[in-house]
Amino acid sequence: MRAKFVNIVGAVTFVMLLLGGLPHSVVGQEVPAPGNFGDAQRWYEKAAAAGDRDAQFLYAQILETGKRGRSDMAAALRWYRAAAQQGHVGARLRLGDLLDAGTSVKGDPSEAAKWYGEAARAGSVRAQYNFGLMLERGRGIEADAAKAAVWFRRAANGGLNAAQLSLGLLYVQGKGVQRDPVRALMWMDIARATGLAIPNEARDAIAGSLSTEQILSAQRQTKEWLDFQNNRKPAASDN
């Protein structure tokens, strides 16, 4: 039994390293590219200055990416903040990404956690996952594995496979949740079914500690979850 536990811990460590290499999600909205981009940019700037939060977000993206011009991250950050303060979910998520990464702007994990939390509470699945990571790791916010599990579960039920794997790993370790290898296997199989590449060794290490009845239970729960998701109406696109 101890050998099985050691194998599970080794596999989990490997998968956690794999998971740590996954990038934070980025805003999926693209800046439109009209024929006369210069005129469009000026109109975005005017609308942003007038207080339109969508224009503020789009103008910030133009400034960040430097499309048809030079990147200006300081100005982009100002406009992302302006949009975020007016409740724009995509701007809140993007601020979290930029401030957490700390590559193109000065990093600030505390502010990143704040904006991830705001976007998560507004329903952004990717922000829910990223906020869960901050809580699990104690990055920019006090570590709280139980709260991390709550946000991982929301993102997992929202269809984000990285969150599904993270939640499964919490069940393996009994971190923030009661240790439950059946539930761990279920979430790991769901993550694989929704497209995440997970090494067979990691899954087999968990399955190897379970009885046939427990494996069948995990498989049944996996199927029920997938069937439920497939029968749901398409959700609104995440910001």
N, C-alpha and C positions, 0 to 999 in steps of 0.2 A: 504493500500500500504506500509506503514511504517513497519507493522508487517511482511509482506513478505520480505522486505529488511533485517530486523533483522534476520529472519530465514536464509536467504541466507548467511549473514555474519557469523552466527554461524556455518553453515554447511561448509563454506569455511575454517574457522579457524580449524575445525576438520580435514578436508582433508589436509590442509597444515601441521598440526602436523603429520598426517599419512605419508605425502610425505617426511617430514623431517627425518623420520625414515628409509627411503629407503637408502641403501648403495650406494656409488658411484660405477659406473661400474668398473670392473677389466678387465685386459687383458685376452682375451679368448684363447690365444695361449698357449698350454701346452708344457713343455719340453719333448722331446722324451726320451724313456727309452730303449735304446739298451741293448743287453745282457751283454756286457762288458762296464758298465757305466763309470768305471774309465778311460779307454782309450778314450771314447767319450768325457769326461769332459776335458781331456788333449788336445784333438784336438780342442774343442771349445775355450779353453784358448789360444792356439797358433793362431788360426784364428782371435780371438778377438784382440790379441796383434798385429797382422798383419794389423788390420784396417778394417776387415769385419764387417759391422754394424749388420748384421743378427746374426753372431756369438757372437758379443758383447751383443746383446739383450738376446740370449739364455743362454749365460754364466751368465749373470746377474740374470736370472730366477733361474738357478741352485744354485747360491750363495744365493739368497733370500730365496728359499724354503728349502734349506739344504737337497735336495733329495740325498740319499746315502751318507750323510756327514753332517757337521755342517753349520748352516746358518751364513752368514757373510754379514750383511746389509751394512756396510761401503763400502765393495768392490762391492757389488751389485749396490749400488747407483753410484759409479764411472763408472761402465760399462754401466748402463742405461744412464748416462749423455753422455758417449762417443757415444753410438748409437744414442741418441736423437740429438746430435749436428751434426750428419751426416744425419739427416732427417728421422730416423726410427720412424714411427707414433706410433707403439705400445709402444716403449720406452718412447716417449713423454707423452703418456696417463698414463703409469705406474708411471712415475715420478710425474705427477700431483696428482695421487691417493695417493702415499706415502707421498709427501710433504704436501698435504692438510690434510690427516688424522693425521699425526704427532704422530703415535703410535710406529711403529718399527724404525723410524728415526726421527730426529728433524724436527718438522713442520716448514714450510715456505710458508704461503699462497700466498705471492707475486710471489715466484718462481713457485708455483703450478699453479697459474693463467696464468703465462707466458707459461708453457708447455701445459696446457689445450688449450690455445689459438692457439699455434703452431699446435697441433694435430687437433684441430677443423678446422682450415683453410686448413689443408691437407685432410679433408674429413671424419675424425673419428666421427661417429654419437654420440657415448658415450661422447667423448670429447666436442662436440658441446653442449650437455646437461649440462655437468659439468661446462663448461665455462659460460654458461648462468646462472647457479646457482651462480657462483662467482660474476657475474655482477649484478644479482638481489639483492644479499645480501651485496654487497660491501665488499666482503672478498678477500683481497689481491689485490684488484683493485678498482678503483673508481666506486661506484654504478651507474648503468645506466640501468634503467628498459627497455628503448626502445631498447637498444642493446641486453639485455637479451631476449627480445621477438623475435628478429631476430634469435638468436641462438637456442632458444627453437623451433621456427618454422622449422628451418632446420632439427633439430633432430627429430621433430615430423613427418615431411614429410619423414624422413628416416626410420620411423617405430618404434621409441622408445616411448613406451606408457607412461613412466614417464614424458617425455618431452611434450607429448600430454596433459596430465593432467596439467602440469605446465603452458602451454600456455592457456589452458581453464581458469585456475584460474586468469591469468592476465586479460583476457577478462571480468571476473566477476567483478574484482576490478577496471578496467579501469587504470591499472598500466602499463605504457609503451606503451599502445595501447588504442584506444577509447573503452570505455565500450560497450560491445556487448553481452548480455546474450544469443542470438541465437547462435553466434559463440562459446560462452563458452560451451553451451550444446552440440554443434556439436563435439568439441574436447573431451569433457568428454565421450560422447558416443563412439567416435573412440577409446579412451583409453580403455574403457570397452570391446569393440569388439576385441581389439588386446591383451586382456588378463590381464589387470590390474584390481584388485579388488577395486572397489569404493563403499562406503556405499550408499545404496539407498537413505538415507536421504539427502545426498549432492546433488545428481542428482535431486531429487524431489523438493528440495528447489529452484533450478534454474528453473526447468520446471514449477513450480507453479507460477512463476512471469510472464510467457509468455501466449500469446493467443494461441488458437488451431492452427491458421494459422502459428504463429511463430514456434511452436513445429514441425509442418509438414515441415516447411522450414529447420529446423535443421536436421530433419530425412532425408530429401532429400539430403542435402549437405553431411551428413555422408555416405549415400549409394554411392553417386558419388565418394567420396574420397576412400572408400573401394574398389569399383569396379575398379577405376583407378589403385590403388596399386596392386590389384590382377592380373591385365592385364599387369603389367610391367614385364620386364625381371628381373630375380633375380639379385640383386645388388652384387657387390663384398663384401666379408666378411669384417666386420669392424675390425679395430685393436684397 
